[in-house]
Amino acid sequence: MNYKKRGIAFLENEWKTYVERFNRFPKDEGLKRVNAHGYAQFRDMLAHILAWWDEGMSIILAIAENREFERKKYDFDVFNADAVAKYKDWDEKEFLNLFETSRLKYVEVLKSIDESIFDNRRVKIWINAVFIHHAREHLVVCDKFLVLDTLENEYPTLIEKFDALEDKTEYMKREGFERFEDILAHIIRWWDETMKVIENIKNNPTLEVKEPTTEDIDTFNKQAVEQYKNKSSDEVRNIFEQKRTEMIQFVKNLPENLFDNQTVQHWFAADVVEHFDEHNL
């Protein structure tokens, strides 16, 4: 899916339901999740998101209209603090209405921009930053759309980006694995475990799933590497692609209401969405 379609898809799906999904939480749970992102309240995080939409779209429009625009060096802390301060005295309903009208406006703006503009490197960077990656970065409620997008559009780039690296040493040192295929093996095993856990929850919604300890996770990861250590690079890569396809089908077949289960949300967030960014290049 190209960047025009993905940007529109995120605005029409992920961001459309973002506030509503958050509001399903009990107040204390919602606040805990927002605080984990460094914000005092949910509205402050929305203000930060909206400010980056405005910034990104102003640049995308300038490029589309062949206008000059300021190349800024951003102090992210200052930018985000200014965004929160800008809306702090707004009435809650008025602010939420602005967030929604901005979302709808930017859908129409993106639709109106010529397809060729989305080949521009800077446009791709801004679409990814403010609409796509930002949704993963500020993931408070994991939904089917985001899980599928990550599986369908992000994971296929891992191998491509790794193979394109001239010097792979720094990345492998950061990851702590001996070979790239060990990373893929580790991801495959967690996908298998996620499908097993969620299938059990689907069959027994009241099932309590024990959270793995750090020791459990370390052991699990070692077992994943051991399981695939005698397979060639091509074999592991083929299995990775087969498992990715299997995961996509698994997620598509899940009932929407299963994503209301917080354990299901947690497993998909940790082992699909956030896991990609942990290993992204």
C-alpha positions as CSV (number, residue, x, y, z in Angstrom):
1,M,0.0,0.0,0.0
2,N,1.5,3.4,-1.0
3,Y,1.9,6.3,1.4
4,K,-1.2,8.2,0.2
5,K,-3.4,5.2,0.8
6,R,-1.8,4.4,4.1
7,G,-2.0,8.0,5.4
8,I,-5.7,8.1,4.5
9,A,-6.3,4.6,5.9
10,F,-4.8,5.6,9.3
11,L,-6.9,8.8,9.5
12,E,-10.1,6.9,8.5
13,N,-9.5,3.9,10.8
14,E,-6.9,4.1,13.5
15,W,-7.3,7.8,14.3
16,K,-11.1,7.8,13.8
17,T,-11.6,5.5,16.7
18,Y,-8.7,6.5,18.8
19,V,-10.6,8.6,21.3
20,E,-13.6,6.3,21.5
21,R,-11.4,3.3,22.2
22,F,-9.5,5.1,24.9
23,N,-12.8,6.2,26.6
24,R,-13.7,2.5,27.1
25,F,-11.2,2.3,29.8
26,P,-12.0,2.9,33.5
27,K,-10.7,6.3,34.3
28,D,-7.7,5.1,36.4
29,E,-6.5,2.6,33.8
30,G,-6.7,5.2,31.0
31,L,-4.8,7.7,33.1
32,K,-2.1,5.2,33.9
33,R,-1.6,4.5,30.2
34,V,-1.4,8.2,29.3
35,N,1.0,8.8,32.2
36,A,3.2,6.1,30.8
37,H,3.5,8.2,27.6
38,G,4.6,11.2,29.6
39,Y,1.4,13.2,29.7
40,A,-0.7,14.3,32.6
41,Q,-4.0,13.8,30.8
42,F,-5.3,12.2,27.6
43,R,-6.2,15.6,26.1
44,D,-2.5,16.7,26.4
45,M,-1.4,13.7,24.3
46,L,-4.1,14.5,21.7
47,A,-2.9,18.1,21.6
48,H,0.6,16.9,20.8
49,I,-0.7,14.5,18.1
50,L,-2.8,17.3,16.6
51,A,0.1,19.7,16.5
52,W,2.3,17.2,14.6
53,W,-0.6,16.7,12.1
54,D,-0.7,20.4,11.5
55,E,3.0,20.7,11.2
56,G,3.4,17.7,8.8
57,M,0.4,18.6,6.6
58,S,1.6,22.2,6.2
59,I,4.9,20.9,4.8
60,I,3.2,18.2,2.6
61,L,0.9,20.9,1.2
62,A,3.8,23.2,0.5
63,I,5.5,20.4,-1.5
64,A,2.3,19.6,-3.3
65,E,1.9,23.2,-4.3
66,N,5.6,23.7,-5.1
67,R,5.9,26.4,-2.4
68,E,8.9,27.1,-0.2
69,F,8.7,26.0,3.4
70,E,11.0,26.5,6.4
71,R,13.4,23.7,7.1
72,K,13.3,23.6,10.9
73,K,15.5,22.0,13.5
74,Y,13.0,20.8,16.0
75,D,13.4,20.8,19.8
76,F,10.8,18.1,20.4
77,D,10.4,18.9,24.1
78,V,9.7,22.5,23.3
79,F,7.3,21.7,20.4
80,N,5.3,19.2,22.5
81,A,5.1,21.6,25.5
82,D,3.9,24.4,23.3
83,A,1.2,22.1,21.8
84,V,-0.1,21.2,25.3
85,A,0.0,24.9,26.4
86,K,-1.8,26.0,23.3
87,Y,-4.9,24.1,24.1
88,K,-4.8,23.9,27.9
89,D,-7.6,26.5,28.4
90,W,-9.9,25.1,25.7
91,D,-13.2,23.7,26.6
92,E,-13.0,19.8,26.4
93,K,-15.8,19.4,23.9
94,E,-14.5,22.2,21.7
95,F,-11.0,20.7,21.7
96,L,-12.3,17.2,20.8
97,N,-14.4,18.7,18.1
98,L,-11.3,20.4,16.7
99,F,-9.4,17.1,16.8
100,E,-12.2,15.4,14.8
101,T,-12.7,18.2,12.3
102,S,-8.9,18.3,11.7
103,R,-8.9,14.5,11.1
104,L,-11.7,14.8,8.5
105,K,-10.1,17.9,6.9
106,Y,-6.8,16.1,6.5
107,V,-8.5,13.0,4.9
108,E,-9.9,15.3,2.2
109,V,-6.6,17.1,1.8
110,L,-4.6,13.9,1.3
111,K,-7.3,12.6,-1.2
112,S,-6.9,15.8,-3.2
113,I,-3.1,15.6,-3.6
114,D,-1.8,14.1,-6.8
115,E,-0.5,10.6,-6.4
116,S,3.0,11.5,-7.7
117,I,3.6,13.9,-4.8
118,F,3.8,10.8,-2.5
119,D,6.9,9.6,-4.2
120,N,8.7,12.6,-2.6
121,R,11.0,11.4,0.1
122,R,10.1,14.2,2.5
123,V,6.4,13.6,2.0
124,K,6.9,9.9,2.8
125,I,8.8,10.8,6.0
126,W,6.1,13.1,7.3
127,I,3.2,10.8,6.4
128,N,5.0,8.0,8.3
129,A,6.0,10.2,11.2
130,V,2.7,11.9,12.0
131,F,0.1,9.4,10.9
132,I,1.6,5.9,10.9
133,H,4.6,5.7,13.3
134,H,2.9,8.1,15.7
135,A,0.0,5.7,16.1
136,R,2.4,2.9,17.2
137,E,4.4,5.3,19.4
138,H,1.2,6.4,21.2
139,L,-0.5,3.1,21.3
140,V,-2.9,3.1,24.2
141,V,-5.5,0.6,22.9
142,C,-4.4,-2.0,20.4
143,D,-6.9,-2.6,17.6
144,K,-7.2,-5.0,14.6
145,F,-6.3,-2.2,12.1
146,L,-3.0,-1.4,13.6
147,V,-2.0,-5.1,14.1
148,L,-2.8,-5.8,10.5
149,D,-1.0,-2.8,9.1
150,T,2.1,-3.6,11.0
151,L,2.1,-7.2,9.8
152,E,1.2,-6.3,6.2
153,N,3.3,-3.2,5.7
154,E,6.1,-3.0,8.3
155,Y,7.4,-6.5,8.9
156,P,8.2,-7.1,5.2
157,T,10.6,-4.2,5.3
158,L,12.8,-5.8,8.0
159,I,14.6,-8.2,5.7
160,E,14.8,-5.6,2.9
161,K,16.3,-2.9,5.1
162,F,18.8,-5.4,6.7
163,D,20.0,-6.6,3.4
164,A,20.5,-3.0,2.2
165,L,22.9,-2.2,5.2
166,E,26.5,-1.9,4.1
167,D,27.8,-2.4,7.6
168,K,25.5,-4.7,9.6
169,T,27.8,-4.9,12.6
170,E,26.3,-2.0,14.6
171,Y,22.7,-3.3,14.1
172,M,23.6,-6.8,15.2
173,K,25.5,-5.6,18.2
174,R,22.5,-3.5,19.2
175,E,20.1,-6.5,18.8
176,G,22.3,-8.9,20.7
177,F,21.9,-11.8,18.3
178,E,24.7,-13.7,16.4
179,R,22.9,-13.7,13.1
180,F,19.9,-11.8,11.6
181,E,17.9,-15.0,11.2
182,D,18.1,-15.5,15.0
183,I,16.0,-12.3,15.2
184,L,13.5,-13.6,12.7
185,A,13.4,-16.9,14.7
186,H,12.7,-15.0,17.9
187,I,9.8,-13.1,16.2
188,I,8.4,-16.3,14.7
189,R,8.3,-17.9,18.2
190,W,6.5,-15.0,19.8
191,W,3.9,-14.9,17.0
192,D,3.3,-18.6,17.6
193,E,2.9,-17.9,21.3
194,T,0.6,-15.0,20.7
195,M,-1.7,-17.0,18.5
196,K,-1.8,-19.8,21.1
197,V,-2.7,-17.4,23.9
198,I,-5.3,-15.5,22.0
199,E,-6.9,-18.7,20.6
200,N,-7.2,-19.9,24.3
201,I,-8.8,-16.6,25.3
202,K,-11.2,-16.7,22.4
203,N,-12.4,-20.1,23.6
204,N,-12.4,-19.1,27.2
205,P,-12.9,-15.3,27.6
206,T,-12.4,-15.3,31.4
207,L,-9.1,-17.1,31.1
208,E,-6.3,-15.5,33.2
209,V,-3.0,-15.5,31.4
210,K,0.2,-15.4,33.5
211,E,2.5,-12.5,32.6
212,P,5.9,-14.0,31.7
213,T,8.8,-13.0,33.9
214,T,12.1,-11.6,32.5
215,E,13.7,-15.0,33.2
216,D,10.8,-16.7,31.3
217,I,11.3,-14.3,28.3
218,D,15.1,-14.9,28.3
219,T,14.6,-18.7,28.3
220,F,12.0,-18.5,25.6
221,N,14.2,-16.4,23.3
222,K,17.1,-18.8,23.7
223,Q,14.8,-21.7,22.8
224,A,13.7,-19.8,19.7
225,V,17.3,-19.4,18.5
226,E,18.1,-23.0,19.3
227,Q,15.0,-24.3,17.4
228,Y,16.1,-22.6,14.1
229,K,19.9,-22.6,14.5
230,N,20.5,-25.5,12.0
231,K,18.3,-24.0,9.3
232,S,19.8,-21.9,6.5
233,S,19.2,-18.2,6.1
234,D,16.8,-18.9,3.2
235,E,14.9,-21.5,5.2
236,V,14.4,-19.2,8.2
237,R,13.4,-16.3,5.9
238,N,10.8,-18.5,4.1
239,I,9.4,-19.7,7.4
240,F,9.2,-16.0,8.6
241,E,7.2,-15.1,5.5
242,Q,4.9,-18.1,5.9
243,K,4.3,-17.3,9.6
244,R,3.6,-13.6,8.8
245,T,1.0,-14.7,6.2
246,E,-0.5,-17.1,8.8
247,M,-0.6,-14.3,11.4
248,I,-2.4,-12.0,9.0
249,Q,-5.1,-14.6,8.3
250,F,-5.4,-15.3,12.0
251,V,-6.0,-11.7,12.9
252,K,-8.4,-11.1,10.1
253,N,-10.5,-14.0,11.3
254,L,-10.8,-12.8,14.9
255,P,-14.1,-11.2,16.0
256,E,-13.8,-7.5,16.5
257,N,-15.1,-7.7,20.1
258,L,-12.2,-9.9,21.1
259,F,-10.0,-6.7,20.9
260,D,-12.0,-5.3,23.9
261,N,-10.1,-7.9,26.0
262,Q,-7.2,-6.2,27.7
263,T,-5.0,-9.3,27.6
264,V,-5.6,-9.7,23.9
265,Q,-4.7,-6.0,23.4
266,H,-1.5,-6.5,25.5
267,W,-0.3,-9.5,23.6
268,F,-0.9,-8.0,20.2
269,A,0.7,-4.7,21.3
270,A,3.8,-6.3,22.8
271,D,4.5,-9.1,20.3
272,V,3.4,-7.6,17.0
273,V,3.2,-3.8,17.1
274,E,5.8,-2.8,19.6
275,H,8.0,-5.8,18.7
276,F,8.4,-4.4,15.2
277,D,9.8,-1.1,16.5
278,E,12.1,-3.0,18.9
279,H,13.9,-4.6,15.9
280,N,13.3,-2.0,13.2
281,L,16.4,-0.6,11.5
